[in-house]
Each structure stands twice: as C-alpha cells, then as structure tokens.
Amino acid sequence: MASKLPPKKPLDFKQRLALVTKKVRVFTETRKKTHVVTIIQGLDSKSTNLEDITSKLKKHCATGGTYKNDSRYGEIILLQGDQVNKVKQFLTKELGIPEENIETV
C-alpha cells in the first residue's frame, strides 16, 4: 500500500547556510550504568527542523531516538547506542556539514 504523505522538502539555502557554519559536537554518554547514547549538540532549531533531522537520523542509524532541550547541553538529538560514525557520515553526506565543523569525542 502506497503512503499518502507529501514528499519531504529539501533544505533551502538559508537552512543549508546555517548548517554549514555551525560547529556540531557528536559524542557518546553512558546513562544508568549500561545504556550508551549518542548525543548530537550544536544544531539550531530556529534555522532547521530538528524533528525532521531526528527522523532521518533514526532511519539512517536504524535506532530509536528523540530531540529535546537538555539542562546540561541545550538543544540536542539523542540516539540509542554508539552511533558516532553513522551520524558523522549522515551529517556530511545528507546535510552538507563540512567534516572540520563536526567534533567527535
């Protein structure tokens, strides 16, 4: 059965410019002793749609995740598991963020 959802719009020039000029930090954190999560920090919700990017990242990494406003890190995307390499690949290829603007820890 075909989906009736409208096709996703590509990012416009203003959104791409905001992504290219930002410093994005991708790192892992262990929560509740054994659960590893990947955190993406530095994407701006005012110039980009974090909900849409989160959805695409979850599909690309084949994992669960969410976006939220964290008390320590600010606006973040949170993915389950160690997905640092997949996230970096997604950010460079799909969103066009230069590798030198992506800090992995």
BADO-105585 format. One record per residue (C-alpha): y, z, x; residue in one letter; residue number from 0. Coordinates in steps of 0.001 Angstrom, whole numbers, plus 524288, in hexadecimal, padded with zeros to 5 digits. Example, Ala and Ser with C-alpha at 12.3 -4.5 7.8 and 13.67 -1.06 7.14 Angstrom:
REM residues 2
(node (7EE6C 81E78 8300C) 'A' 0) (node (7FBDC 81BE4 83566) 'S' 1) 
***
This chain:
REM residues 105
(node (80000 80000 80000) 'M' 0) (node (80D24 7FC0C 805C1) 'A' 1) (node (817D3 80611 80798) 'S' 2) (node (82405 80485 7FF26) 'K' 3) (node (82CF9 80B7D 808DB) 'L' 4) (node (838AA 803E1 80DDB) 'P' 5) (node (837E2 7FFCE 81C2C) 'P' 6) (node (83E3C 808F5 825FD) 'K' 7) (node (84B83 80487 82AFC) 'K' 8) (node (84CCC 802C8 839B6) 'P' 9) (node (856D0 80B2E 840AD) 'L' 10) (node (86488 805A2 84078) 'D' 11) (node (86D59 8044B 84C6B) 'F' 12) (node (873F3 8118D 84AB9) 'K' 13) (node (866DA 8189D 849AC) 'Q' 14) (node (86162 81172 855A1) 'R' 15) (node (86D8C 814B2 85D91) 'L' 16) (node (86C4F 8230E 859F6) 'A' 17) (node (85E14 82319 85E4C) 'L' 18) (node (8607A 81C02 86B2D) 'V' 19) (node (86B63 8252B 86F72) 'T' 20) (node (86455 831F1 86C1C) 'K' 21) (node (85C76 83A80 87553) 'K' 22) (node (84F75 83D62 86ED8) 'V' 23) (node (8469B 84865 87349) 'R' 24) (node (837EA 847DB 870A2) 'V' 25) (node (82FB9 853BB 873ED) 'F' 26) (node (82405 85BBF 86F8B) 'T' 27) (node (823A0 869CF 86B52) 'E' 28) (node (81841 872D4 86842) 'T' 29) (node (8199E 87A29 85B87) 'R' 30) (node (810ED 884DB 85620) 'K' 31) (node (80951 885A3 862F2) 'K' 32) (node (8015A 87911 86197) 'T' 33) (node (80908 86F0C 859B7) 'H' 34) (node (81019 864F6 86200) 'V' 35) (node (81B73 85DA1 85BE1) 'V' 36) (node (82410 852B5 8611A) 'T' 37) (node (832A5 8546A 85EF5) 'I' 38) (node (83C80 84944 85F23) 'I' 39) (node (84A5E 84E3B 860CC) 'Q' 40) (node (85717 846C3 861B6) 'G' 41) (node (85657 83CCD 856BB) 'L' 42) (node (86253 83D9F 84DF1) 'D' 43) (node (8600A 83E2D 83F47) 'S' 44) (node (86DF2 839AF 83C78) 'K' 45) (node (86C1D 82C64 842B8) 'S' 46) (node (85D73 82A61 8406B) 'T' 47) (node (853DC 82D6D 835A3) 'N' 48) (node (84B32 83801 83B8D) 'L' 49) (node (8422A 837DC 82FC8) 'E' 50) (node (83F2D 8296F 831E6) 'D' 51) (node (83D54 82B0D 8409A) 'I' 52) (node (8345E 836C5 83E43) 'T' 53) (node (82C18 82EDB 834DD) 'S' 54) (node (82AB7 823AF 83E94) 'K' 55) (node (8278F 82D16 849BD) 'L' 56) (node (81D04 833CE 841B0) 'K' 57) (node (81695 826B5 83F02) 'K' 58) (node (817E3 8224D 84D35) 'H' 59) (node (811D4 82EE5 8526C) 'C' 60) (node (8081D 8306F 8472C) 'A' 61) (node (80BD3 83EA8 84567) 'T' 62) (node (81320 847CD 83C6E) 'G' 63) (node (8210F 84BFA 83E66) 'G' 64) (node (82E4A 84EEE 838A1) 'T' 65) (node (83CB5 84F2B 83BB7) 'Y' 66) (node (844DA 85B62 83A4E) 'K' 67) (node (8508B 86305 83F08) 'N' 68) (node (84ADD 86CE1 848A1) 'D' 69) (node (85246 87942 84C38) 'S' 70) (node (84FAF 87767 85ADB) 'R' 71) (node (85030 868A3 85C9C) 'Y' 72) (node (85895 8638B 8517C) 'G' 73) (node (8540F 85740 84A5A) 'E' 74) (node (84666 853BB 84F08) 'I' 75) (node (83A7C 84BB0 84B9B) 'I' 76) (node (82E05 8539C 84CC1) 'L' 77) (node (820C3 84CF7 84E86) 'L' 78) (node (81367 85351 84F33) 'Q' 79) (node (80C5C 8529C 85C3E) 'G' 80) (node (8105C 84DA1 869AB) 'D' 81) (node (81686 84074 86649) 'Q' 82) (node (82089 83F62 87159) 'V' 83) (node (81BDB 83247 876CA) 'N' 84) (node (81A7C 82BEB 86960) 'K' 85) (node (827EB 830D2 86546) 'V' 86) (node (82E45 82BAA 871B2) 'K' 87) (node (827C6 81E76 86F87) 'Q' 88) (node (82C72 81E2E 8615D) 'F' 89) (node (83A6B 821F3 864DA) 'L' 90) (node (83B91 81759 86F2F) 'T' 91) (node (834A8 80C38 86825) 'K' 92) (node (837E3 80E8C 859D4) 'E' 93) (node (84549 814F6 85A79) 'L' 94) (node (84A3E 80ECB 8670A) 'G' 95) (node (84DDF 81B6B 86DE3) 'I' 96) (node (84E34 8193C 87CAC) 'P' 97) (node (84413 820CA 88481) 'E' 98) (node (84EA2 82725 88CC0) 'E' 99) (node (85405 82D83 8805A) 'N' 100) (node (846EF 833B2 87CEE) 'I' 101) (node (8441A 84081 883C8) 'E' 102) (node (835EB 844E8 8836C) 'T' 103) (node (83246 852A2 8873A) 'V' 104) 
***
